[in-house]
Amino acid sequence: MQNTDKKLNLLEDLVRVADDVENSIQRNFKGRSMLKISDDELDDYFVYQFLREAISHAKSVILLAENQHTKEVVLITRTILEGWFYFKSFINVKSRAIKHLAKKCDKPLPKKWRDFWIYEVFQSIRQHEGEVNAIASLTDLEDTIGVGVVTEATRKFPLYKEGTEKSKWYKRGNLKNLIEVDGDTALESLYSNLYSLYSQIQHWNPFMMTIELGPELEFGLITIFSASSVWLSMQILSIT
């Protein structure tokens, strides 16, 4: 428990620093929708949004861990770990750390992220307000973020194609494929040893539901601290 307390203290310190960083740069992005983000700003906006999510999740983990809600900590850690896989791939591509990525990742992750946002806007309006309004929304998007951007988004995520893999916006295939493309054996280890385990709780595995968790809390806090630290570093490097 003493080690857990130390990690919680580190996480609390990190959240305070992250809050300061977010406050210092929120004038650039706070309250701005994707409609107001130019291509030149998209990478930084992507980093900013991921940092905001990391801070929010970390604050929740602190509260849950202090009250011994171990399984709930693990559930949030799984979410953060999945985000970390996306973000690590983004870092590698942006830094050109892995040369073969250019062939396997045909479009930077933030652009795919925005493309899928356009797809989701259309489908949401189509479902709740009808086809005519959904089509009109595309015209509005073309006026605000450009015809080329909307055209590319609808090419990447066809609006009327049956069976579109909505949950796989980040890469053709599944999450494991993204990690394999990343080429980082540490990520593959995290996926095999932690993400798969945490997913058993996410999916209401009967065995995991009926046992008490111990060391997983330690791993969870380590994962959150590591991922959040890198997100924070990238936020400072890319925006400030």
C-alpha positions in Angstrom: 0.0 0.0 0.0 2.9 2.3 0.7 4.1 2.0 -2.9 0.6 2.7 -4.1 0.5 5.8 -2.0 3.8 7.0 -3.5 2.5 6.5 -7.0 -0.7 8.3 -6.1 1.3 11.3 -4.8 3.3 11.3 -8.1 0.1 11.2 -10.1 -1.4 14.0 -8.1 1.8 16.1 -8.7 1.6 15.3 -12.4 -2.1 16.4 -12.6 -1.3 19.7 -11.0 1.5 20.4 -13.5 -0.7 19.2 -16.4 -3.5 21.6 -15.2 -1.0 24.5 -15.2 0.1 23.6 -18.7 -3.5 23.3 -20.0 -4.4 26.6 -18.4 -1.4 28.3 -20.0 -2.4 27.2 -23.5 -6.2 26.8 -23.3 -6.5 30.2 -25.0 -5.5 28.5 -28.2 -8.0 25.7 -28.2 -10.5 26.0 -25.3 -14.0 26.2 -26.6 -12.9 25.8 -30.2 -14.6 23.0 -32.2 -12.9 21.0 -35.0 -14.6 23.5 -37.4 -12.2 26.2 -36.3 -9.0 24.2 -36.5 -6.7 24.6 -39.5 -4.5 21.9 -40.9 -1.5 23.7 -39.4 -3.1 23.5 -36.0 -4.5 20.0 -36.2 -1.5 18.1 -34.7 -1.4 20.4 -31.7 -5.2 20.2 -31.3 -5.0 16.4 -31.3 -2.3 16.6 -28.6 -4.4 19.1 -26.6 -7.5 16.9 -26.6 -5.6 13.8 -25.6 -4.0 15.7 -22.7 -7.4 16.9 -21.5 -8.7 13.4 -21.5 -5.6 12.1 -19.7 -6.0 14.8 -17.0 -9.7 13.9 -16.5 -9.0 10.2 -16.3 -6.1 10.7 -13.9 -8.2 12.8 -11.5 -10.8 10.0 -11.5 -8.1 7.4 -10.8 -6.8 9.3 -7.8 -10.3 9.5 -6.3 -11.1 5.8 -7.0 -7.7 4.5 -5.8 -7.9 6.5 -2.6 -11.1 4.7 -1.9 -9.8 1.2 -2.8 -11.9 0.9 -5.9 -9.3 -1.3 -7.7 -11.4 -2.7 -10.5 -12.7 0.7 -11.5 -9.1 2.0 -11.6 -8.3 -0.9 -14.0 -11.2 0.0 -16.2 -10.0 3.6 -16.6 -6.4 2.4 -17.0 -7.6 0.2 -20.0 -9.1 3.3 -21.6 -5.9 5.3 -21.0 -3.7 2.4 -22.3 -5.7 2.3 -25.5 -5.3 6.0 -26.0 -1.6 5.6 -25.3 -1.4 3.1 -28.2 -2.9 5.7 -30.5 -0.7 8.5 -29.2 2.5 6.5 -29.4 1.9 5.7 -33.0 1.3 9.4 -33.6 4.6 10.3 -31.9 6.5 7.8 -34.0 5.1 9.0 -37.3 5.5 12.7 -36.4 9.2 12.1 -35.3 9.8 9.7 -38.3 11.3 7.4 -35.7 10.3 4.3 -37.7 11.0 4.6 -41.5 8.6 1.9 -42.7 5.6 3.6 -41.1 5.2 5.9 -44.1 4.2 2.9 -46.2 1.9 1.3 -43.7 0.2 4.4 -42.3 -1.1 6.2 -45.4 -2.4 9.2 -43.5 -1.3 10.9 -40.2 -3.5 9.9 -37.3 -4.8 13.4 -36.5 -6.2 13.6 -40.0 -7.9 10.2 -39.7 -9.2 11.4 -36.4 -10.8 14.5 -38.0 -12.0 12.5 -41.0 -13.9 10.2 -38.7 -15.3 13.2 -36.8 -16.8 14.4 -40.1 -18.2 11.0 -40.7 -19.8 10.9 -37.2 -21.3 14.4 -37.6 -23.0 13.3 -40.8 -24.3 10.0 -39.3 -25.5 11.7 -36.1 -27.5 14.4 -38.0 -28.8 11.7 -40.4 -30.1 9.6 -37.5 -31.7 12.4 -35.5 -32.6 15.0 -38.0 -33.0 13.2 -41.3 -31.2 12.8 -44.6 -31.8 16.3 -46.0 -30.3 18.0 -42.9 -27.3 15.5 -43.0 -26.5 16.4 -46.6 -26.9 20.1 -45.7 -24.4 19.7 -42.9 -21.8 18.5 -45.4 -22.2 21.7 -47.4 -21.8 23.7 -44.2 -18.6 21.7 -43.4 -17.2 22.4 -46.9 -17.8 26.1 -46.3 -15.9 26.1 -43.0 -13.1 23.6 -43.3 -12.9 23.2 -47.0 -14.2 21.0 -49.8 -11.0 19.1 -50.1 -11.1 18.1 -46.4 -14.7 16.9 -46.6 -14.1 15.0 -49.8 -11.1 13.2 -48.4 -13.0 12.3 -45.2 -15.9 10.8 -47.1 -13.5 8.9 -49.2 -11.8 7.4 -46.2 -15.1 6.7 -44.4 -17.8 6.3 -47.0 -21.1 7.7 -45.7 -23.4 5.0 -47.1 -21.2 2.0 -47.2 -22.7 -0.9 -45.3 -20.5 -2.5 -42.6 -18.2 0.5 -42.1 -16.0 -0.4 -39.1 -16.9 2.7 -37.1 -14.8 1.6 -34.1 -11.6 1.2 -36.2 -11.1 4.8 -37.2 -7.4 4.7 -36.4 -6.2 1.9 -38.7 -7.4 -0.8 -41.0 -7.9 -3.9 -38.9 -7.8 -3.9 -35.1 -5.9 -2.3 -32.3 -3.3 -5.0 -32.3 -2.5 -4.2 -35.9 -1.8 -0.6 -34.9 0.7 -1.8 -32.3 2.4 -4.1 -34.8 2.7 -1.3 -37.3 4.2 0.8 -34.5 7.0 -1.7 -34.2 7.5 -1.1 -30.5 8.0 -4.4 -28.6 7.2 -2.6 -25.3 3.7 -1.7 -26.7 3.2 -5.3 -27.7 4.1 -6.4 -24.2 1.7 -3.9 -22.7 -1.0 -5.2 -25.0 -0.4 -8.8 -24.2 0.2 -8.5 -20.5 -2.0 -5.6 -19.4 -4.5 -4.6 -22.0 -5.8 -8.1 -22.5 -6.1 -8.6 -18.8 -7.9 -5.3 -18.2 -10.3 -6.1 -21.1 -11.5 -9.2 -19.2 -12.9 -6.8 -16.6 -14.3 -4.6 -19.3 -16.1 -7.5 -20.8 -17.6 -8.8 -17.5 -15.5 -12.0 -17.4 -17.1 -14.1 -14.6 -13.8 -15.1 -13.1 -12.4 -11.6 -13.0 -15.7 -10.3 -11.5 -15.5 -12.7 -8.6 -11.9 -12.2 -7.5 -10.1 -9.4 -5.7 -7.4 -7.5 -7.6 -4.1 -6.5 -6.0 -1.0 -6.0 -8.1 -3.0 -4.8 -11.1 -3.6 -1.5 -9.3 0.2 -1.0 -9.1 0.5 -1.7 -12.9 -2.4 0.6 -13.6 -0.9 3.6 -11.8 2.4 3.0 -13.5 0.7 2.9 -16.9 -1.2 6.1 -16.2 1.8 7.9 -14.9 4.0 6.9 -17.9 1.4 7.7 -20.5 0.4 11.0 -18.9 4.0 12.1 -18.6 4.6 11.6 -22.3 1.4 13.4 -23.2 2.3 16.3 -21.0 5.8 16.4 -22.6 4.4 16.4 -26.1 1.9 19.1 -25.1 4.8 21.4 -23.9 6.9 20.7 -27.0 4.2 21.1 -29.6 2.3 24.1 -28.3 4.2 26.2 -25.8 
